[in-house]
Structures are given as C-alpha cells and as structure tokens.
Amino acid sequence: MHPVVRKVAQGFSDVVFPPGCVHCRALVSNEESGTGAAAGFRHLCHRCAGQIEYVTPPHCLTCGHPFYGVVEGERMCVKCEGLEPAFREGRTAVLFKGSARALVIELKYHRGLHVLEDMGMILRRAKHLLDLVRGAALVPVPLHSRKARERGYNQAELLAELLLAAAGGGTRLEPLLRREVDTTTQTAFDRRTRMANLKNAFALAPGATLNPEQHYIIVDDVFTTGSTLNSCARTLRRAGALKLDVVTFGHG
C-alpha cells in the first residue's frame, strides 16, 4: 500500500475505532499526540507515554540498569551480584514498569502485535543501545516449540527485527538458538532457582555455525535476574562466540 494511502486509511480507522491506551485504557486521540518524549505514541495516552523511564548512561555494564548520581568504582550493580555473566555487557532501553511494562504484557500475553509500533519508536530513541547493536548479529532468545505454537510468534524475535530496522549498518538477524526444555514461567523464582530450571535448556539451532570474530548480541524482552540471557550466552560461548553482549527492551 502506498504510504499516503496507508496514512489516510490509518487516520480513518483511528476515527472510527480510536485506539485505547494499553496502560490506563483511556482513548488515545490524534489530538492527544503529546510533545517531546511523549509524542508519537498510538497506544499510550500522552500522560502514560510521559511516564516511561528511558535508560541512559551511566548504567550497570552487566545488566544495563541505570545508576543515579555520581558513579565511581565498580560498574556492576547490586542486582547482578552472583550472576557470573558469560557475556561482556548488557544494555536496556527502558525500565520495566508502568507504561513500558504494559506494552510488554500486551505483546507477550495478549497477542498485541499492534504495540510493536510504539515499542519500535522507544528502541529508536535508545541511542546508547543502538550504538552497541549496530553491525552485530542479533540472536533472539528462543521459545520452546510448544509455546511458539500457542503464541504464534516469538516476542524476542519481533523485538530483534525492530532493532534490526532501527540500527541498520550491517546489523543482521541470526536465530542461532533453540529451546530444548519447556520450562514453566520463571517470574516467581529467584536467580538460583531460575538457573537450575534453565540448566541445559538451550542448544544451538540445527546447522548453526559461529564466527569467533563476529559480534553477537542476545535479544530478549526483559532483563529480570539475567538467568535466561546468561544460559543463552553460555551456550553460544561454548560454541565459540567470543564477542558476546545482551540487549533487552526493559529492565525489571
């Protein structure tokens, strides 16, 4: 569809079926586009869009969580104590709370593919994240085949595609991993339990090969304890990846 036609069609659709804010559920009108950091969102109202907490340096070099105030000495935060990362660095775009959390939940659990437009805009604004991603091979955290069939898509892969479009510069998508173990949701578990549940959960995808000179970045929706990302990193590290980092949409 021609861009002009698409824009007209979208405008007509918004008039007939105005989008609702995925956080507060209020209607989002064209007149309520907002300004500054709150501008341009289609599925967050001006007030909720303005509450998104973007992450900028300085931040923890392991998980990407922001530091506040003057930073001296160690660059690993208390959230990463005991993680023993198999990757070099982690970065995130926003804090996983409020409006940003609502976007992830809508995508992950309610088949809300429409929010990808807003999530892509957030990623495009995360300059420090795109600087790391540019020119790298993006490796999405895989879903188990059962969960992929139920959901119909892998949210980590969709986010990797958004990063690919935003970063350009030789960046590419390489789905190098597969999930061998169908684990239950890890939300309620601490790091030690998560790591035990995720032992041997990931393996290389059939036919996957790695180049030790290539920069690989594992992509997921949220950094919580880092257990899933670290399990993926260890699998890639054993396969020969030497330049290995992680990126997430949110941190929480």
LOTORMI-724168 format. One record per residue (C-alpha): x negated, y, z; residue number from 1. Coordinates in Angstrom, 1 decimal, decimal comma, padded with zeros to 4 digits, always signed. Layout:
<site><east>X</east><north>Y</north><up>Z</up><i>NUM</i></site>
...
END
This chain:
<site><east>+000,0</east><north>+000,0</north><up>+000,0</up><i>1</i></site>
<site><east>-001,2</east><north>+003,5</north><up>-000,9</up><i>2</i></site>
<site><east>-002,4</east><north>+005,4</north><up>+002,2</up><i>3</i></site>
<site><east>+000,1</east><north>+008,2</north><up>+001,6</up><i>4</i></site>
<site><east>+003,0</east><north>+005,8</north><up>+001,2</up><i>5</i></site>
<site><east>+001,8</east><north>+003,9</north><up>+004,3</up><i>6</i></site>
<site><east>+001,8</east><north>+007,1</north><up>+006,3</up><i>7</i></site>
<site><east>+005,3</east><north>+008,1</north><up>+005,2</up><i>8</i></site>
<site><east>+006,6</east><north>+004,6</north><up>+006,0</up><i>9</i></site>
<site><east>+005,0</east><north>+004,6</north><up>+009,4</up><i>10</i></site>
<site><east>+006,5</east><north>+008,1</north><up>+010,1</up><i>11</i></site>
<site><east>+009,9</east><north>+006,8</north><up>+009,1</up><i>12</i></site>
<site><east>+009,5</east><north>+003,7</north><up>+011,3</up><i>13</i></site>
<site><east>+008,5</east><north>+005,9</north><up>+014,3</up><i>14</i></site>
<site><east>+011,6</east><north>+008,0</north><up>+013,9</up><i>15</i></site>
<site><east>+014,0</east><north>+005,0</north><up>+013,7</up><i>16</i></site>
<site><east>+012,1</east><north>+002,8</north><up>+016,1</up><i>17</i></site>
<site><east>+010,0</east><north>+005,1</north><up>+018,3</up><i>18</i></site>
<site><east>+007,1</east><north>+003,2</north><up>+019,9</up><i>19</i></site>
<site><east>+007,0</east><north>+002,8</north><up>+023,7</up><i>20</i></site>
<site><east>+004,1</east><north>+003,3</north><up>+026,0</up><i>21</i></site>
<site><east>+002,8</east><north>-000,1</north><up>+026,9</up><i>22</i></site>
<site><east>+001,8</east><north>+001,2</north><up>+030,4</up><i>23</i></site>
<site><east>+004,8</east><north>+003,3</north><up>+031,6</up><i>24</i></site>
<site><east>+007,3</east><north>+002,2</north><up>+029,0</up><i>25</i></site>
<site><east>+008,3</east><north>+005,7</north><up>+028,1</up><i>26</i></site>
<site><east>+008,9</east><north>+006,6</north><up>+024,4</up><i>27</i></site>
<site><east>+005,9</east><north>+007,9</north><up>+022,5</up><i>28</i></site>
<site><east>+007,0</east><north>+010,6</north><up>+020,0</up><i>29</i></site>
<site><east>+005,0</east><north>+012,2</north><up>+017,2</up><i>30</i></site>
<site><east>+005,2</east><north>+015,4</north><up>+019,1</up><i>31</i></site>
<site><east>+003,5</east><north>+013,9</north><up>+022,1</up><i>32</i></site>
<site><east>+000,2</east><north>+013,1</north><up>+020,4</up><i>33</i></site>
<site><east>-001,8</east><north>+014,9</north><up>+023,0</up><i>34</i></site>
<site><east>-005,1</east><north>+016,7</north><up>+022,7</up><i>35</i></site>
<site><east>-008,8</east><north>+015,8</north><up>+023,4</up><i>36</i></site>
<site><east>-009,3</east><north>+012,3</north><up>+024,7</up><i>37</i></site>
<site><east>-005,5</east><north>+011,7</north><up>+024,9</up><i>38</i></site>
<site><east>-005,0</east><north>+012,4</north><up>+021,2</up><i>39</i></site>
<site><east>-004,1</east><north>+010,0</north><up>+018,5</up><i>40</i></site>
<site><east>-002,6</east><north>+007,1</north><up>+020,5</up><i>41</i></site>
<site><east>+000,5</east><north>+005,4</north><up>+019,2</up><i>42</i></site>
<site><east>+001,3</east><north>+003,0</north><up>+022,0</up><i>43</i></site>
<site><east>+000,3</east><north>+005,1</north><up>+025,0</up><i>44</i></site>
<site><east>+002,0</east><north>+008,3</north><up>+026,0</up><i>45</i></site>
<site><east>-000,1</east><north>+011,5</north><up>+026,5</up><i>46</i></site>
<site><east>-000,1</east><north>+011,1</north><up>+030,3</up><i>47</i></site>
<site><east>-001,2</east><north>+007,4</north><up>+030,2</up><i>48</i></site>
<site><east>-003,7</east><north>+007,9</north><up>+027,5</up><i>49</i></site>
<site><east>-005,3</east><north>+010,7</north><up>+029,5</up><i>50</i></site>
<site><east>-005,8</east><north>+008,3</north><up>+032,4</up><i>51</i></site>
<site><east>-008,1</east><north>+005,9</north><up>+030,5</up><i>52</i></site>
<site><east>-011,6</east><north>+005,9</north><up>+032,2</up><i>53</i></site>
<site><east>-014,2</east><north>+005,7</north><up>+029,5</up><i>54</i></site>
<site><east>-017,6</east><north>+004,4</north><up>+030,5</up><i>55</i></site>
<site><east>-020,7</east><north>+006,4</north><up>+029,6</up><i>56</i></site>
<site><east>-024,3</east><north>+006,2</north><up>+030,7</up><i>57</i></site>
<site><east>-025,7</east><north>+005,8</north><up>+033,3</up><i>58</i></site>
<site><east>-024,3</east><north>+002,3</north><up>+033,8</up><i>59</i></site>
<site><east>-025,4</east><north>-001,1</north><up>+035,1</up><i>60</i></site>
<site><east>-027,7</east><north>-002,6</north><up>+032,4</up><i>61</i></site>
<site><east>-026,3</east><north>-006,0</north><up>+033,1</up><i>62</i></site>
<site><east>-022,5</east><north>-005,6</north><up>+033,1</up><i>63</i></site>
<site><east>-022,0</east><north>-002,0</north><up>+031,9</up><i>64</i></site>
<site><east>-020,1</east><north>-000,8</north><up>+035,0</up><i>65</i></site>
<site><east>-020,7</east><north>+002,9</north><up>+035,4</up><i>66</i></site>
<site><east>-023,0</east><north>+004,4</north><up>+038,1</up><i>67</i></site>
<site><east>-021,8</east><north>+007,6</north><up>+039,8</up><i>68</i></site>
<site><east>-024,1</east><north>+010,4</north><up>+040,9</up><i>69</i></site>
<site><east>-027,9</east><north>+010,3</north><up>+040,7</up><i>70</i></site>
<site><east>-029,3</east><north>+006,9</north><up>+039,7</up><i>71</i></site>
<site><east>-032,7</east><north>+005,8</north><up>+040,9</up><i>72</i></site>
<site><east>-034,5</east><north>+002,4</north><up>+041,2</up><i>73</i></site>
<site><east>-032,7</east><north>-000,8</north><up>+040,2</up><i>74</i></site>
<site><east>-030,3</east><north>-000,6</north><up>+037,3</up><i>75</i></site>
<site><east>-028,2</east><north>-003,7</north><up>+038,3</up><i>76</i></site>
<site><east>-025,1</east><north>-003,0</north><up>+040,3</up><i>77</i></site>
<site><east>-023,8</east><north>-005,0</north><up>+043,3</up><i>78</i></site>
<site><east>-021,1</east><north>-006,6</north><up>+041,1</up><i>79</i></site>
<site><east>-023,9</east><north>-008,5</north><up>+039,3</up><i>80</i></site>
<site><east>-025,7</east><north>-009,9</north><up>+042,4</up><i>81</i></site>
<site><east>-026,2</east><north>-013,6</north><up>+041,9</up><i>82</i></site>
<site><east>-025,3</east><north>-013,6</north><up>+038,2</up><i>83</i></site>
<site><east>-028,7</east><north>-014,5</north><up>+036,9</up><i>84</i></site>
<site><east>-027,9</east><north>-013,3</north><up>+033,3</up><i>85</i></site>
<site><east>-029,0</east><north>-015,3</north><up>+030,3</up><i>86</i></site>
<site><east>-028,5</east><north>-012,1</north><up>+028,2</up><i>87</i></site>
<site><east>-030,5</east><north>-008,9</north><up>+028,2</up><i>88</i></site>
<site><east>-027,9</east><north>-006,2</north><up>+028,5</up><i>89</i></site>
<site><east>-024,2</east><north>-005,6</north><up>+028,8</up><i>90</i></site>
<site><east>-022,0</east><north>-002,6</north><up>+027,8</up><i>91</i></site>
<site><east>-018,3</east><north>-001,9</north><up>+028,1</up><i>92</i></site>
<site><east>-016,0</east><north>+000,8</north><up>+026,6</up><i>93</i></site>
<site><east>-013,6</east><north>+001,4</north><up>+029,5</up><i>94</i></site>
<site><east>-012,7</east><north>+000,4</north><up>+033,0</up><i>95</i></site>
<site><east>-010,1</east><north>-002,4</north><up>+033,1</up><i>96</i></site>
<site><east>-007,4</east><north>-000,5</north><up>+035,0</up><i>97</i></site>
<site><east>-004,2</east><north>+001,4</north><up>+034,4</up><i>98</i></site>
<site><east>-003,5</east><north>+002,1</north><up>+030,7</up><i>99</i></site>
<site><east>-006,6</east><north>+000,2</north><up>+029,4</up><i>100</i></site>
<site><east>-005,5</east><north>-002,9</north><up>+031,3</up><i>101</i></site>
<site><east>-002,0</east><north>-002,6</north><up>+029,9</up><i>102</i></site>
<site><east>-003,4</east><north>-002,6</north><up>+026,3</up><i>103</i></site>
<site><east>-005,4</east><north>-005,8</north><up>+027,0</up><i>104</i></site>
<site><east>-002,5</east><north>-007,5</north><up>+028,7</up><i>105</i></site>
<site><east>-000,2</east><north>-006,6</north><up>+025,8</up><i>106</i></site>
<site><east>-002,6</east><north>-008,1</north><up>+023,3</up><i>107</i></site>
<site><east>-003,6</east><north>-011,1</north><up>+025,3</up><i>108</i></site>
<site><east>-000,3</east><north>-012,3</north><up>+026,7</up><i>109</i></site>
<site><east>+002,5</east><north>-010,7</north><up>+024,8</up><i>110</i></site>
<site><east>+001,3</east><north>-011,1</north><up>+021,2</up><i>111</i></site>
<site><east>+000,9</east><north>-007,3</north><up>+021,0</up><i>112</i></site>
<site><east>-001,2</east><north>-007,1</north><up>+017,8</up><i>113</i></site>
<site><east>+000,2</east><north>-003,6</north><up>+017,4</up><i>114</i></site>
<site><east>-002,1</east><north>-002,2</north><up>+020,2</up><i>115</i></site>
<site><east>-005,2</east><north>-003,1</north><up>+018,2</up><i>116</i></site>
<site><east>-004,8</east><north>+000,3</north><up>+016,5</up><i>117</i></site>
<site><east>-005,3</east><north>+002,1</north><up>+019,9</up><i>118</i></site>
<site><east>-008,0</east><north>-000,3</north><up>+021,1</up><i>119</i></site>
<site><east>-009,9</east><north>+000,3</north><up>+017,9</up><i>120</i></site>
<site><east>-009,8</east><north>+004,0</north><up>+018,5</up><i>121</i></site>
<site><east>-011,1</east><north>+003,5</north><up>+022,0</up><i>122</i></site>
<site><east>-014,0</east><north>+001,4</north><up>+020,7</up><i>123</i></site>
<site><east>-014,8</east><north>+004,1</north><up>+018,0</up><i>124</i></site>
<site><east>-015,2</east><north>+006,6</north><up>+020,8</up><i>125</i></site>
<site><east>-017,6</east><north>+004,4</north><up>+022,8</up><i>126</i></site>
<site><east>-020,8</east><north>+005,7</north><up>+021,2</up><i>127</i></site>
<site><east>-023,2</east><north>+004,0</north><up>+023,6</up><i>128</i></site>
<site><east>-021,5</east><north>+000,7</north><up>+022,8</up><i>129</i></site>
<site><east>-021,6</east><north>+001,2</north><up>+019,1</up><i>130</i></site>
<site><east>-025,3</east><north>+002,1</north><up>+019,2</up><i>131</i></site>
<site><east>-026,0</east><north>-001,3</north><up>+020,7</up><i>132</i></site>
<site><east>-023,7</east><north>-003,2</north><up>+018,3</up><i>133</i></site>
<site><east>-024,9</east><north>-001,6</north><up>+015,0</up><i>134</i></site>
<site><east>-026,8</east><north>-004,1</north><up>+012,8</up><i>135</i></site>
<site><east>-026,2</east><north>-007,1</north><up>+015,1</up><i>136</i></site>
<site><east>-024,4</east><north>-010,4</north><up>+014,6</up><i>137</i></site>
<site><east>-021,2</east><north>-010,3</north><up>+016,7</up><i>138</i></site>
<site><east>-020,3</east><north>-013,7</north><up>+018,4</up><i>139</i></site>
<site><east>-016,8</east><north>-013,7</north><up>+019,8</up><i>140</i></site>
<site><east>-016,1</east><north>-015,8</north><up>+022,9</up><i>141</i></site>
<site><east>-014,0</east><north>-018,7</north><up>+021,5</up><i>142</i></site>
<site><east>-010,7</east><north>-020,0</north><up>+022,7</up><i>143</i></site>
<site><east>-010,0</east><north>-023,7</north><up>+023,1</up><i>144</i></site>
<site><east>-008,2</east><north>-025,1</north><up>+020,1</up><i>145</i></site>
<site><east>-005,0</east><north>-025,7</north><up>+022,1</up><i>146</i></site>
<site><east>-004,9</east><north>-022,1</north><up>+023,4</up><i>147</i></site>
<site><east>-005,7</east><north>-020,8</north><up>+020,0</up><i>148</i></site>
<site><east>-002,8</east><north>-022,7</north><up>+018,5</up><i>149</i></site>
<site><east>-000,4</east><north>-021,4</north><up>+021,2</up><i>150</i></site>
<site><east>-001,5</east><north>-017,8</north><up>+021,0</up><i>151</i></site>
<site><east>-002,0</east><north>-017,7</north><up>+017,2</up><i>152</i></site>
<site><east>-005,2</east><north>-015,7</north><up>+017,4</up><i>153</i></site>
<site><east>-008,4</east><north>-015,1</north><up>+019,5</up><i>154</i></site>
<site><east>-008,3</east><north>-011,7</north><up>+021,0</up><i>155</i></site>
<site><east>-012,1</east><north>-011,6</north><up>+021,4</up><i>156</i></site>
<site><east>-012,5</east><north>-012,2</north><up>+017,6</up><i>157</i></site>
<site><east>-010,0</east><north>-009,4</north><up>+016,9</up><i>158</i></site>
<site><east>-012,0</east><north>-007,0</north><up>+019,1</up><i>159</i></site>
<site><east>-015,2</east><north>-008,1</north><up>+017,3</up><i>160</i></site>
<site><east>-013,5</east><north>-007,2</north><up>+014,0</up><i>161</i></site>
<site><east>-012,7</east><north>-003,8</north><up>+015,4</up><i>162</i></site>
<site><east>-016,3</east><north>-003,3</north><up>+016,4</up><i>163</i></site>
<site><east>-017,5</east><north>-004,5</north><up>+013,0</up><i>164</i></site>
<site><east>-015,3</east><north>-001,9</north><up>+011,3</up><i>165</i></site>
<site><east>-016,4</east><north>+000,9</north><up>+013,7</up><i>166</i></site>
<site><east>-020,1</east><north>+000,1</north><up>+013,7</up><i>167</i></site>
<site><east>-020,9</east><north>-000,7</north><up>+010,1</up><i>168</i></site>
<site><east>-024,6</east><north>-000,5</north><up>+009,4</up><i>169</i></site>
<site><east>-025,2</east><north>-004,2</north><up>+008,6</up><i>170</i></site>
<site><east>-023,2</east><north>-005,5</north><up>+011,5</up><i>171</i></site>
<site><east>-021,5</east><north>-008,8</north><up>+010,8</up><i>172</i></site>
<site><east>-019,3</east><north>-011,4</north><up>+012,5</up><i>173</i></site>
<site><east>-020,7</east><north>-014,8</north><up>+013,2</up><i>174</i></site>
<site><east>-018,4</east><north>-017,3</north><up>+015,1</up><i>175</i></site>
<site><east>-021,2</east><north>-019,5</north><up>+016,3</up><i>176</i></site>
<site><east>-019,5</east><north>-021,0</north><up>+019,4</up><i>177</i></site>
<site><east>-016,7</east><north>-023,4</north><up>+020,1</up><i>178</i></site>
<site><east>-014,9</east><north>-024,1</north><up>+023,4</up><i>179</i></site>
<site><east>-015,3</east><north>-027,8</north><up>+024,4</up><i>180</i></site>
<site><east>-013,4</east><north>-027,7</north><up>+027,7</up><i>181</i></site>
<site><east>-009,9</east><north>-026,5</north><up>+028,1</up><i>182</i></site>
<site><east>-010,2</east><north>-024,6</north><up>+031,4</up><i>183</i></site>
<site><east>-007,4</east><north>-023,1</north><up>+033,3</up><i>184</i></site>
<site><east>-007,2</east><north>-019,3</north><up>+033,7</up><i>185</i></site>
<site><east>-010,2</east><north>-018,1</north><up>+035,7</up><i>186</i></site>
<site><east>-008,6</east><north>-014,9</north><up>+037,0</up><i>187</i></site>
<site><east>-008,2</east><north>-016,0</north><up>+040,6</up><i>188</i></site>
<site><east>-011,6</east><north>-017,6</north><up>+041,0</up><i>189</i></site>
<site><east>-014,9</east><north>-016,2</north><up>+042,3</up><i>190</i></site>
<site><east>-018,1</east><north>-016,4</north><up>+040,4</up><i>191</i></site>
<site><east>-019,3</east><north>-019,7</north><up>+041,8</up><i>192</i></site>
<site><east>-016,0</east><north>-021,5</north><up>+041,1</up><i>193</i></site>
<site><east>-015,9</east><north>-020,0</north><up>+037,6</up><i>194</i></site>
<site><east>-019,4</east><north>-021,1</north><up>+036,8</up><i>195</i></site>
<site><east>-018,6</east><north>-024,6</north><up>+038,0</up><i>196</i></site>
<site><east>-015,4</east><north>-024,7</north><up>+035,8</up><i>197</i></site>
<site><east>-017,3</east><north>-023,4</north><up>+032,8</up><i>198</i></site>
<site><east>-020,2</east><north>-025,9</north><up>+033,0</up><i>199</i></site>
<site><east>-020,7</east><north>-027,4</north><up>+029,5</up><i>200</i></site>
<site><east>-017,5</east><north>-025,5</north><up>+028,4</up><i>201</i></site>
<site><east>-019,2</east><north>-024,1</north><up>+025,3</up><i>202</i></site>
<site><east>-021,2</east><north>-025,5</north><up>+022,4</up><i>203</i></site>
<site><east>-022,5</east><north>-024,4</north><up>+019,0</up><i>204</i></site>
<site><east>-019,9</east><north>-024,5</north><up>+016,3</up><i>205</i></site>
<site><east>-020,4</east><north>-027,2</north><up>+013,6</up><i>206</i></site>
<site><east>-023,1</east><north>-026,2</north><up>+011,2</up><i>207</i></site>
<site><east>-024,1</east><north>-023,1</north><up>+013,2</up><i>208</i></site>
<site><east>-027,8</east><north>-022,1</north><up>+013,0</up><i>209</i></site>
<site><east>-029,5</east><north>-019,2</north><up>+014,8</up><i>210</i></site>
<site><east>-032,4</east><north>-016,9</north><up>+013,8</up><i>211</i></site>
<site><east>-034,7</east><north>-016,0</north><up>+016,7</up><i>212</i></site>
<site><east>-035,3</east><north>-012,6</north><up>+015,0</up><i>213</i></site>
<site><east>-031,6</east><north>-011,8</north><up>+014,8</up><i>214</i></site>
<site><east>-029,9</east><north>-009,6</north><up>+017,4</up><i>215</i></site>
<site><east>-026,8</east><north>-011,4</north><up>+018,7</up><i>216</i></site>
<site><east>-024,0</east><north>-009,8</north><up>+020,7</up><i>217</i></site>
<site><east>-021,3</east><north>-011,8</north><up>+022,5</up><i>218</i></site>
<site><east>-018,0</east><north>-010,1</north><up>+022,5</up><i>219</i></site>
<site><east>-015,1</east><north>-010,5</north><up>+024,9</up><i>220</i></site>
<site><east>-012,1</east><north>-008,5</north><up>+026,1</up><i>221</i></site>
<site><east>-013,1</east><north>-008,1</north><up>+029,8</up><i>222</i></site>
<site><east>-016,2</east><north>-008,4</north><up>+032,0</up><i>223</i></site>
<site><east>-015,0</east><north>-009,6</north><up>+035,4</up><i>224</i></site>
<site><east>-017,7</east><north>-011,8</north><up>+037,0</up><i>225</i></site>
<site><east>-019,6</east><north>-012,4</north><up>+033,8</up><i>226</i></site>
<site><east>-019,3</east><north>-016,1</north><up>+034,2</up><i>227</i></site>
<site><east>-017,7</east><north>-016,8</north><up>+030,8</up><i>228</i></site>
<site><east>-020,1</east><north>-014,5</north><up>+029,0</up><i>229</i></site>
<site><east>-023,1</east><north>-016,0</north><up>+030,8</up><i>230</i></site>
<site><east>-022,0</east><north>-019,5</north><up>+029,9</up><i>231</i></site>
<site><east>-021,8</east><north>-018,5</north><up>+026,2</up><i>232</i></site>
<site><east>-025,2</east><north>-016,8</north><up>+026,5</up><i>233</i></site>
<site><east>-026,8</east><north>-019,9</north><up>+027,9</up><i>234</i></site>
<site><east>-025,5</east><north>-021,9</north><up>+025,0</up><i>235</i></site>
<site><east>-026,9</east><north>-019,5</north><up>+022,5</up><i>236</i></site>
<site><east>-030,2</east><north>-019,2</north><up>+024,4</up><i>237</i></site>
<site><east>-030,7</east><north>-023,0</north><up>+024,3</up><i>238</i></site>
<site><east>-030,1</east><north>-022,9</north><up>+020,6</up><i>239</i></site>
<site><east>-032,9</east><north>-020,3</north><up>+020,1</up><i>240</i></site>
<site><east>-031,3</east><north>-016,9</north><up>+020,4</up><i>241</i></site>
<site><east>-033,9</east><north>-014,5</north><up>+021,9</up><i>242</i></site>
<site><east>-032,3</east><north>-011,1</north><up>+021,4</up><i>243</i></site>
<site><east>-029,0</east><north>-011,5</north><up>+023,1</up><i>244</i></site>
<site><east>-026,6</east><north>-008,9</north><up>+024,6</up><i>245</i></site>
<site><east>-022,9</east><north>-008,8</north><up>+025,6</up><i>246</i></site>
<site><east>-020,2</east><north>-006,2</north><up>+024,9</up><i>247</i></site>
<site><east>-016,6</east><north>-006,0</north><up>+026,3</up><i>248</i></site>
<site><east>-013,7</east><north>-003,8</north><up>+025,8</up><i>249</i></site>
<site><east>-013,1</east><north>-003,4</north><up>+029,5</up><i>250</i></site>
<site><east>-014,8</east><north>-004,0</north><up>+032,9</up><i>251</i></site>
<site><east>-012,8</east><north>-005,1</north><up>+035,9</up><i>252</i></site>
END
